[in-house]
Amino acid sequence: MTSTRHSLVDISNLPADTPPGVKSFISTVRLGYSTKKGTFEGWKRAIRRIAKHAPVIHFTTAVAVGALMRPLLRDMPGGILYLQGASTTGKSIALRAALSLRADPSDMTWGFDSMATLKWYTVAAEHNFLCLDDIHMAILPDNDSGRPVSSAYLLGFDHWEQSPHTTILATGIPNLRALAGKHLEQAVEIDAQQLPLWPTPAGMSPWWMDEPLSELRVHYGRAHDRISDSISKDADYWTEQYQMNMEQLTPRIPLPGQRALFVQALLGLQWLEFHAGVKSDFTVHNALLSKYAPD
């Protein structure tokens, strides 16, 4: 059964000398990143409710939507959006919401025994976006803040930097940049302490998000097809929006990876409003822009 399912996954773009084990690994990840269930209407209903009350998750999902436009915008740089904070602050929930665009949000099973596999995760994601949860566990497997960064981790990010056309949505502990050195220099960081990922709106239960999250577990993967249709039918519009925003931000944000993340967010916010009825909220975008592109 496994081999039959994997035979449905296109791995024709891999080098001829790719080891069989790596081919199997990439097939598994690509299969996991292209699952579908439920309806687009069900997904919209859930994501509208989450986005209305959780602007950081709205922003993160918008970045992922923009990243899924990369088949049209092939020169769009990759970037790293790093959600940092203590446990139970909603970091993994933000990744699940983004992942629901193209796959089962419950399937966050590809953690890391070795970040050397990041090279192949990047290939497997087909140059769209990756969700990497708790990346500090790869760097600091003993949870020791003084432990040096592993060479395997650095090898993975070296590959990403050499072919930077994948957006990485990652979570981990605070102050990871100091430990990872140059490999997170182009990251845009969101501190869960400063910008809460799971806020509790007035008059609502602290667990208000449980219901829409349960809906995402049965309605997922359908948005990816809608985004593909959109960039096919409205290619000129999205290309124009991308080029205009990149040009406007170039003088303010010199690092291409950071600049691209903001542009992906702007494209994603538009798409979510046009096609999912999620009213655009620029609160998080503007807060981060004031940090990374001060006037």
WOFENUR-V646761 format. One record per residue. N is the residue number from 1. RES is the residue in three letters. NEAR is the number of other ideal C-beta (glycine too) atoms within 12 Angstrom. Layout:
# WOFENUR-V646761
((N RES NEAR) (N RES NEAR))
This chain:
# WOFENUR-V646761
((1 MET 8) (2 THR 12) (3 SER 14) (4 THR 10) (5 ARG 16) (6 HIS 21) (7 SER 16) (8 LEU 15) (9 VAL 27) (10 ASP 16) (11 ILE 26) (12 SER 14) (13 ASN 15) (14 LEU 22) (15 PRO 14) (16 ALA 9) (17 ASP 8) (18 THR 20) (19 PRO 13) (20 PRO 14) (21 GLY 12) (22 VAL 22) (23 LYS 27) (24 SER 23) (25 PHE 29) (26 ILE 33) (27 SER 30) (28 THR 27) (29 VAL 34) (30 ARG 34) (31 LEU 31) (32 GLY 31) (33 TYR 39) (34 SER 31) (35 THR 28) (36 LYS 25) (37 LYS 23) (38 GLY 24) (39 THR 20) (40 PHE 26) (41 GLU 18) (42 GLY 26) (43 TRP 44) (44 LYS 32) (45 ARG 25) (46 ALA 39) (47 ILE 46) (48 ARG 29) (49 ARG 29) (50 ILE 43) (51 ALA 38) (52 LYS 25) (53 HIS 30) (54 ALA 37) (55 PRO 34) (56 VAL 44) (57 ILE 49) (58 HIS 38) (59 PHE 43) (60 THR 52) (61 THR 50) (62 ALA 48) (63 VAL 53) (64 ALA 48) (65 VAL 47) (66 GLY 46) (67 ALA 47) (68 LEU 43) (69 MET 43) (70 ARG 35) (71 PRO 23) (72 LEU 31) (73 LEU 32) (74 ARG 16) (75 ASP 19) (76 MET 38) (77 PRO 35) (78 GLY 41) (79 GLY 41) (80 ILE 45) (81 LEU 49) (82 TYR 42) (83 LEU 49) (84 GLN 37) (85 GLY 31) (86 ALA 19) (87 SER 18) (88 THR 14) (89 THR 28) (90 GLY 37) (91 LYS 43) (92 SER 33) (93 ILE 37) (94 ALA 45) (95 LEU 42) (96 ARG 39) (97 ALA 49) (98 ALA 53) (99 LEU 45) (100 SER 47) (101 LEU 50) (102 ARG 39) (103 ALA 40) (104 ASP 28) (105 PRO 42) (106 SER 22) (107 ASP 27) (108 MET 29) (109 THR 16) (110 TRP 30) (111 GLY 23) (112 PHE 29) (113 ASP 15) (114 SER 22) (115 MET 39) (116 ALA 24) (117 THR 30) (118 LEU 40) (119 LYS 30) (120 TRP 34) (121 TYR 38) (122 THR 34) (123 VAL 31) (124 ALA 35) (125 ALA 36) (126 GLU 31) (127 HIS 31) (128 ASN 43) (129 PHE 45) (130 LEU 47) (131 CYS 46) (132 LEU 44) (133 ASP 31) (134 ASP 29) (135 ILE 42) (136 HIS 39) (137 MET 26) (138 ALA 39) (139 ILE 39) (140 LEU 26) (141 PRO 21) (142 ASP 13) (143 ASN 16) (144 ASP 14) (145 SER 17) (146 GLY 12) (147 ARG 18) (148 PRO 17) (149 VAL 30) (150 SER 27) (151 SER 16) (152 ALA 22) (153 TYR 37) (154 LEU 26) (155 LEU 23) (156 GLY 35) (157 PHE 41) (158 ASP 22) (159 HIS 25) (160 TRP 39) (161 GLU 29) (162 GLN 15) (163 SER 18) (164 PRO 28) (165 HIS 30) (166 THR 42) (167 THR 49) (168 ILE 47) (169 LEU 48) (170 ALA 48) (171 THR 44) (172 GLY 43) (173 ILE 32) (174 PRO 24) (175 ASN 21) (176 LEU 34) (177 ARG 26) (178 ALA 20) (179 LEU 28) (180 ALA 33) (181 GLY 17) (182 LYS 16) (183 HIS 34) (184 LEU 35) (185 GLU 21) (186 GLN 31) (187 ALA 37) (188 VAL 42) (189 GLU 36) (190 ILE 39) (191 ASP 28) (192 ALA 32) (193 GLN 19) (194 GLN 18) (195 LEU 33) (196 PRO 30) (197 LEU 38) (198 TRP 33) (199 PRO 25) (200 THR 16) (201 PRO 17) (202 ALA 9) (203 GLY 8) (204 MET 17) (205 SER 13) (206 PRO 16) (207 TRP 14) (208 TRP 22) (209 MET 32) (210 ASP 19) (211 GLU 18) (212 PRO 32) (213 LEU 32) (214 SER 23) (215 GLU 28) (216 LEU 42) (217 ARG 27) (218 VAL 23) (219 HIS 30) (220 TYR 38) (221 GLY 33) (222 ARG 33) (223 ALA 41) (224 HIS 33) (225 ASP 21) (226 ARG 29) (227 ILE 41) (228 SER 28) (229 ASP 21) (230 SER 29) (231 ILE 34) (232 SER 17) (233 LYS 15) (234 ASP 23) (235 ALA 19) (236 ASP 13) (237 TYR 21) (238 TRP 36) (239 THR 22) (240 GLU 17) (241 GLN 30) (242 TYR 37) (243 GLN 20) (244 MET 17) (245 ASN 31) (246 MET 29) (247 GLU 15) (248 GLN 18) (249 LEU 29) (250 THR 20) (251 PRO 11) (252 ARG 21) (253 ILE 29) (254 PRO 14) (255 LEU 26) (256 PRO 24) (257 GLY 34) (258 GLN 36) (259 ARG 31) (260 ALA 42) (261 LEU 47) (262 PHE 43) (263 VAL 44) (264 GLN 49) (265 ALA 48) (266 LEU 35) (267 LEU 44) (268 GLY 51) (269 LEU 36) (270 GLN 33) (271 TRP 41) (272 LEU 41) (273 GLU 23) (274 PHE 23) (275 HIS 31) (276 ALA 37) (277 GLY 20) (278 VAL 34) (279 LYS 19) (280 SER 27) (281 ASP 27) (282 PHE 22) (283 THR 23) (284 VAL 40) (285 HIS 37) (286 ASN 22) (287 ALA 25) (288 LEU 35) (289 LEU 27) (290 SER 17) (291 LYS 21) (292 TYR 29) (293 ALA 24) (294 PRO 11) (295 ASP 9))
